[in-house]
Amino acid sequence: MYDIAIARAIHILSIVIWIGGVCMVTTILLPSFQRYFPIKDRLDIFHKVEERFAWQARLVVLLAGLSGFYMVWRMAAWGRFEHVSFWWMHAMLFVWLIFMLMLFVLEPFFLEKKFKKISNESPEKAYKLVQRLHWVLLIFSCVTIIGAVIGSHGFNILS
């Protein structure tokens, strides 16, 4: 059972770093950039900061997924996905899939070019889009974390 404890520790640490980073970007960096920098500089600064965090985000999202799948496999908990009362497991998988898709596929191969085009046409619109996307991801991630914590301790809001 020590392996499950280690997997859980890796899982939680990964999520703290991952969602903590999303929270800092959403609630501190983006509003600060908006307040202190002209629109033409905001997106450049954001991309420079994001570039520094991207490799870290990819690593911890990957670790969160691997440790999560390991725990489900090791505890033979696949059946939980058949019950709506374990909605928080579905939510964790969904949040993880969104970030995997964003970090490993959409951002590097599609969104960067699309975003550059939108930025050139309307920097303010592009910046607002980035802010909205980060808020949606942060709120959904926080609801999922709350659900996972209370759900994994036996409390079920759906029963």
LUMVO-592090 format. One line per field, with one value per residue (C-alpha): residue number from 1; x, y, z. Coordinates in nm, 4 decimals. Layout:
<sites>
guvo = NUM ...
X = X ...
Y = Y ...
Z = Z ...
</sites>
This chain:
<sites>
guvo = 1 2 3 4 5 6 7 8 9 10 11 12 13 14 15 16 17 18 19 20 21 22 23 24 25 26 27 28 29 30 31 32 33 34 35 36 37 38 39 40 41 42 43 44 45 46 47 48 49 50 51 52 53 54 55 56 57 58 59 60 61 62 63 64 65 66 67 68 69 70 71 72 73 74 75 76 77 78 79 80 81 82 83 84 85 86 87 88 89 90 91 92 93 94 95 96 97 98 99 100 101 102 103 104 105 106 107 108 109 110 111 112 113 114 115 116 117 118 119 120 121 122 123 124 125 126 127 128 129 130 131 132 133 134 135 136 137 138 139 140 141 142 143 144 145 146 147 148 149 150 151 152 153 154 155 156 157 158 159
X = 0.0000 0.3002 0.2951 -0.0541 0.0577 0.3542 0.1324 -0.1165 0.1628 0.2932 -0.0623 -0.1439 0.1920 0.1508 -0.1963 -0.0826 0.1908 -0.0313 -0.3500 -0.1513 0.0231 -0.3086 -0.4375 -0.1361 -0.1538 -0.5301 -0.5569 -0.2163 -0.0248 -0.2982 -0.4604 -0.1157 -0.0161 -0.3455 -0.2924 0.0758 0.1477 0.0060 -0.1925 0.0822 0.3260 0.0884 0.0683 0.4439 0.5126 0.2441 0.3963 0.7443 0.6193 0.4017 0.6979 0.8892 0.5995 0.4977 0.7590 0.6777 0.3031 0.3477 0.5557 0.3169 0.0050 0.1700 0.2664 -0.0850 -0.2306 0.0163 -0.0214 -0.4007 -0.4259 -0.1864 -0.4032 -0.7219 -0.5508 -0.3853 -0.7055 -0.9151 -1.1374 -1.2417 -1.5994 -1.6306 -1.6566 -1.9848 -2.1535 -2.2655 -2.1931 -1.8243 -1.8772 -1.5584 -1.3524 -1.5139 -1.4386 -1.0733 -1.0348 -1.2087 -0.9906 -0.6794 -0.7854 -0.8525 -0.5083 -0.3335 -0.5036 -0.4214 -0.0582 0.0472 -0.1672 -0.3697 -0.1232 0.1907 0.0302 -0.2762 -0.3529 -0.0222 -0.0747 -0.4458 -0.3761 -0.1045 -0.3539 -0.6198 -0.3543 -0.2512 -0.6123 -0.7303 -0.4841 -0.7489 -0.9865 -0.7048 -0.6106 -0.9720 -0.9982 -0.6897 -0.8323 -1.1723 -1.0200 -0.7990 -1.0937 -1.3090 -1.0267 -0.9483 -1.3099 -1.3728 -1.0444 -1.1304 -1.4800 -1.3195 -1.0628 -1.3340 -1.5439 -1.2461 -1.1455 -1.4921 -1.5793 -1.2628 -1.3499 -1.6879 -1.9138 -2.1425 -2.3581 -2.5456 -2.6791
Y = 0.0000 0.2323 0.2622 0.4139 0.6648 0.7640 0.7885 1.0032 1.2341 1.2747 1.3313 1.6021 1.7789 1.7838 1.9324 2.1945 2.3108 2.2856 2.4531 2.6856 2.8098 2.8561 3.0467 3.2755 3.3529 3.4134 3.6168 3.7906 3.8076 3.8802 4.1571 4.3050 4.3051 4.4753 4.7403 4.8198 4.7601 4.9030 4.6562 4.6184 4.4918 4.2733 3.9791 3.9695 3.9709 3.7086 3.4785 3.5183 3.4266 3.1452 3.0053 2.9683 2.7853 2.5667 2.2931 2.2784 2.2667 1.9868 1.7849 1.8177 1.7575 1.4424 1.3329 1.4037 1.1864 0.9014 0.8933 0.9196 0.6350 0.4292 0.4725 0.3816 0.0730 -0.0308 0.0115 -0.1479 0.1596 0.1625 0.0811 0.4227 0.5722 0.3838 0.5765 0.9385 0.9584 0.9610 1.2670 1.4164 1.1380 1.2168 1.5850 1.5103 1.3118 1.5848 1.8656 1.6558 1.5849 1.9542 2.0545 1.7670 1.8700 2.2377 2.1902 1.9106 1.9570 2.2763 2.5342 2.4210 2.3199 2.5396 2.8035 2.9859 3.0773 3.1522 3.3627 3.5601 3.6436 3.7575 3.9567 4.1442 4.2268 4.3177 4.2922 4.3913 4.1199 3.8632 3.9630 3.9419 3.5970 3.4788 3.6152 3.4510 3.1165 3.1203 3.2073 2.9268 2.6737 2.7939 2.7845 2.4413 2.3146 2.4507 2.2970 1.9680 1.9886 2.0609 1.7731 1.5357 1.6207 1.5831 1.2880 1.0950 1.1378 0.9761 1.2788 1.2566 1.5517 1.3397 1.0747
Z = 0.0000 0.0223 -0.3545 -0.3408 -0.0761 -0.2937 -0.6031 -0.4088 -0.2876 -0.6443 -0.7657 -0.5112 -0.5438 -0.9214 -0.8915 -0.6393 -0.8779 -1.1873 -1.0640 -0.8382 -1.1521 -1.3297 -1.0258 -1.0130 -1.3836 -1.3675 -1.0484 -1.0261 -1.3545 -1.6084 -1.3992 -1.3222 -1.6878 -1.7699 -1.5047 -1.5619 -1.9306 -2.2517 -2.4605 -2.7225 -2.4536 -2.2483 -2.4819 -2.5411 -2.1678 -2.1104 -2.3721 -2.2246 -1.8779 -2.0120 -2.2047 -1.8773 -1.7107 -2.0078 -1.9598 -1.5881 -1.6568 -1.9102 -1.6637 -1.3687 -1.5809 -1.7110 -1.3565 -1.2290 -1.5044 -1.4634 -1.0851 -1.1113 -1.3602 -1.1488 -0.8391 -1.0278 -1.1719 -0.8439 -0.6409 -0.9182 -0.9086 -1.2746 -1.1696 -1.0087 -1.3556 -1.3987 -1.1151 -1.1211 -0.7467 -0.8393 -1.0624 -0.9239 -1.0838 -1.4171 -1.3568 -1.2716 -1.5914 -1.7923 -1.6489 -1.7103 -2.0703 -2.1375 -2.0115 -2.1916 -2.5138 -2.4582 -2.3525 -2.5857 -2.8984 -2.9361 -2.8025 -2.9813 -3.3112 -3.3608 -3.0997 -3.1175 -3.4850 -3.4395 -3.1325 -3.3114 -3.5873 -3.3372 -3.1481 -3.4616 -3.5503 -3.2009 -2.9105 -2.6555 -2.7787 -2.7656 -2.4118 -2.2921 -2.4517 -2.2631 -1.9373 -1.9901 -2.0813 -1.7724 -1.5462 -1.6899 -1.6490 -1.2959 -1.1774 -1.3250 -1.1753 -0.8294 -0.8343 -0.9343 -0.6526 -0.3957 -0.5276 -0.5282 -0.1726 -0.0227 -0.2474 -0.1638 0.2052 0.1620 0.1301 -0.1683 -0.2678 -0.5231 -0.2875
</sites>
